[in-house]
Structure formats: C-alpha cells, structure tokens
Amino acid sequence: MNKILNFERILCPVAQSHESDEGLRYAILIARSYGARLLVLTCNDGSSPGDETVDAMRTGVKRAIEHSFLSFPGSKDVVSLDWDLMVVSNNRPEEAINREAASQNVDLIVMGSRRRSVPSVVVLGSTAEAVCRTAPCSVLVTRLAARHDAAKTNNNFKLKKLLVATDFSRHSELALQYGLSLAQEYQSELHLLHVITGAKSSEAEISWTSQDTEGPYHAAARRLHGSVPAEVHLWSDVTHAVREGKAYREIVSYAAENDIDLICIGAHGQGASLGTLFGTNTDRVLRQAPCPVLVTRPLAVGGGQQ
C-alpha cells in the first residue's frame, strides 16, 4: 500500500549534548522508516568551529545512528541511512533552523526541547517555541532525555498510540493526514479527539445522541467517523472520542489517560489567523503534553514534497 504521506527530507537541530538528545533519536528512526534524507544541524555563536570539533560531532551523530540500527533486530548497515551534518554560524538558532529548513526543502523538523516549570506555568524551550512559531514545515517536538542513555531511549521508542486532535479546520485535516501516515507506517492505534468548546450543556452525553434531534455530541462523532477512509481500519484500530471543555486541557488529559505516544495537532485552529500560534490551544498542548507533539502546517512555497 502506498504511503498516505511521505517524508523525504528531515532536519534535526542538535546542540553539543546531541548524543543524549531524544529529538535526534526520533529523527533517526523516522528517517529510517520513511527512507528520508536526514540533515543534522548545529549552530554556534558566530565563531568558526575547529575541524576537531566538527569531526567529534560527526562521529557522535554516526554513533547515534549506528546504535539505532543495533537496537532493532534485522536492521541493515548504517550506510543505508542517507545523512549529513551541517554546521552554521548564527547566534539566533531559530533563524538558522528555519532558514535551512526552507533552503533544503525539508518536510519535517524534529527537535528536542527542555521544558521547564516556573510558578503556575510550563515554559517550552525558547528555541523550540520560536521555531514552532515560524517554521516553513511541520515540527515534531520531543523532550530531551539527558539522563537516559541511547540504548534505553531507542528501546523505548514506540509510536503505538497516536492522537489526532481536530476541530475540523483545514489545519486539523492536515494533522489527520500526518496521523494516518504515521499510524500506517507503525501499525499504530489511532485516536481521534474533538473537543466541544463554549457549550453550556448540562445534559448527559447519552442524551446528546437522541434519535429525535442531532445534538453537538452526535454531530461531532459523526464527523469524526466520516473523516477516516474505510481502508484505514484494515491496518489500524481507530478510536473516536468527543469531549466537552477547554480544548487543550481535554487533549492533554486524554493523552495522559490513554498512554498516547504522539499527539498530532494543527498549527492553527478555527478562528486563528496565521502567525498567531502561541497563546492558542496548540501552544498550551506543546507546553503541557506528556508526550512528543507534532505541530502540522502546510509547507511553505518552495518547501519539500508531501
């Protein structure tokens, strides 16, 4: 069966601590699954790195790639992964990441983020936040696992349960396409969630499915069922869920309750204008999600092929 959506070029920004970067391992394993070219990018503060530094980084990335093959039985030799290391001078890494993503026709950026907590708020890593604001393609944000060795992280890598959060907007439709593709590739369970917001219903959900009139719950459930092609059920168990409340809270809660491995969500939802990602439900999901989050957006003009 042909892939619903294919990744051909993946960009992974790394820092000096790249060997413990969970984002790098996700990028390696997704690139392997899709046969994509992997571009590993590191930035410095404007000074030219020495040859020894670049060689050390290249060796470290190769070691991470080799380890990903050793962690999975039946893996082929490391040369089967097409990859390269790019070193650029820029003291604003978000600019360099997005510029290289555009110039290299990248389909997906995969990056780690050190999420930190301050009173009453969770703060996403500043570089990841800035990239998600203006990236020319979709961005998968993972959490850095600095205390975990590569073997443990690779062995724990799984995309067995995927959650697509949808408000039926155009950007949500794109998130669904990514979710369908990943579920197909990894034979994952696929969970579709719609959150009814702004409703003042005091009725139980059972009454929303009355045969007499179609209430908001029944209408949303029907749209969820209709959004998935029939053939998807041949290779994925699909669960539809409708909840009521604050969208980001219900998405995060659902992910935690169901041990979701990856959330797919559109960069913008209903009523959101382009360029206003942060402050929306997407931003809050990124900050609070218990798992990696894939923020999907249409490729910019001149971007890679979907």
Secondary structure, 3 states (H helix, E strand, C coil): CCCCCCCCEEEEECCCCHHHCHHHHHHHHHHHHHCCEEEEEEEECCCCCCHHHHHHHHHHHHHHHHHHHHCCCCCCCHHHCCEEEEEEECCCHHHHHHHHHHHCCCCEEEEEECCEEECCEEECCHHHHHHHHHCCCEEEEEECCCCCCHHHHHHHCCCCEEEEECCCCHHHHHHHHHHHHHHHHHCCEEEEEEEECCCCCCCCHHHHCCCCCCCHHHHHHHHHHHCCCHHHHHCCCEEEEEEECCHHHHHHHHHHHCCCCEEEEECCCCCCCCCCCCCCHHHHHHHHCCCCEEEECCCCCCCCCC
